[in-house]
């Protein structure tokens, strides 16, 4: 498999959710089409023309807001510019309210083989609190439409520790998720971002013990149902781990397309400026902004903090000698496991991963 992937950012939403601070904005069909034309031009002018691509990911925003004709044009630009013959995964994100049988069929015909749908919860009252536009019934309908179009690799997002949410609410959400039997599940604890509606309104995150109990509840229910808890927030049936995200966690390279997209190539982390109007005015030919050059020391740090997100953990050789007592203490208290060659966190350990990573990272 090639070690380079493609990320395409679609910077439009019908309405921004109350917890979200990603770059997106409402748009008219004309604005979306202008963006699509600019995106095709950025793709066709890529200096990586002809390269083999490992995975493709349409994220956002809400990629399912792209018209069928615009989506076909973008995929045509990708196929004209890159070699997708060995692409191992082609994912499109969507929201339940913007899925339709005809759109799902277009995706399948264009080579999409994985769909990631933001459900978040099956409680209609909590969906309203989050500012979501769909209902519990619509989420189930959209899932059925994706299955009807032939998708055999569907990922669903679940959010826990919501305002006023109880453990029985989480149990009900998990039961309904499992009844649908998706191949993959992403489970997130609500984090209140400063720039989000929740942040601006001063909505508080759930107490630490509430977050812990809900996280472990999800872990126990999903692993008992046969899902692998392979990354802090991700669960998969055997053989269905997210390959595109795996590129990120393995430190692989990915190219960025669309305003607000982030990329990593030849040791440099960069982003496409988050200005859709300017992006369209320049027909996609905007200069990327380099955020960071990853040197050997930074690469080692990333191997630690990215590797500890995964159930496989990191090579024992990455642990500084002076941190061995700390690591053994973690193992003693059930937060980690240590073998002759690997160090990894348990589900309990994932909850304190930020602390563990700070302790293990080399100090300048």
Secondary structure, DSSP 8 states (H G I E B T S, - for coil): --SEEEEEEE-B-SS--TT--SS-B---HHHHHHHHHHHHHHHHT-TTTT-B-SEEEEEES-GGGS-HHHHHHHHHHHHHHSB-TT--EEEEEEEGGG--HHHHHHHHHTT--EEEEEEE-S-HHHHHHHT-S--HHHHHHHHHHHHHTT---EEEEEEES-TT--HHHHHHHHHHHHHHT-SEEEEEE----TTSHHHHHT-----HHHHHHHHHHHHHHHHHTT-EEEETTEEE-TT---HHHHHHHTT-EEEEESTT-EEEETTEEEE--S-HHHHHHTTT----EEEEE--HHHHHHHHHHHHTTBTT-EEGGGS-GGGHHHHHHHHHTTSEEE-SSEEEE-HHHHTTHHHHHHHHS---
